[in-house]
Amino acid sequence: MKAPEFYAEWIPILRDFAVRKDDDEVITAMKNGCIPCSQTSLTRLSYRLEEAIKMRYKAIMEDFERNQAEAHNEAGIETTLTRLKDDLEKLKDAVYIPALPESIRLKFPEAVD
């Protein structure tokens, strides 16, 4: 997957990120992408990233609740908690995008924390 260089190229990548599609490729592309220089594009991109984070977080929590309800023993509970931890760590890592300005780049991992 090509790293995004323009605002329009970020849109499908953030859409895939939100629904946890092709995580390895999408997250690598996000981390290697370039950010548009204009303030308007940066603002729009930040908004879309925030919405993608919210969607992904909601899906992670729904999976956790479903898995927790299905866990009937200690091993099942441990697996559920491990999966939740892994999903949240991946989310936090993914939203630390080096190309973002520092003030924005640090905002998203803090929000995930």
KAPEHU-V568792 format. One record per backbone hydrogen bond with DSSP energy under -0.5 kcal/mol. NH is the residue of the N-H (numbers start at 1). CO is the residue of the C=O. If there is no record, write none. Layout:
# KAPEHU-V568792
<<NH	CO> <NH	CO>>
This chain:
# KAPEHU-V568792
<<9	6> <10	6> <10	7> <11	7> <12	8> <13	9> <14	10> <15	11> <16	12> <17	13> <18	14> <19	15> <20	17> <21	16> <26	22> <27	23> <28	24> <29	25> <30	26> <31	27> <32	28> <33	29> <33	30> <34	4> <42	38> <43	39> <44	40> <45	41> <46	42> <47	43> <48	44> <49	45> <50	46> <51	47> <52	48> <53	49> <54	50> <55	51> <56	52> <57	53> <58	54> <59	55> <60	56> <61	57> <62	58> <63	59> <64	60> <65	61> <66	62> <67	63> <68	64> <69	65> <70	66> <71	67> <72	70> <77	73> <78	74> <79	75> <80	76> <81	77> <82	78> <83	79> <84	80> <85	81> <86	82> <87	83> <88	84> <89	85> <90	86> <91	87> <92	88> <93	89> <94	90> <95	91> <96	93> <97	95> <98	96> <100	97> <104	101> <105	101> <106	102> <107	104> <108	104> <109	105> <110	106> <111	107> <112	108> <113	109>>
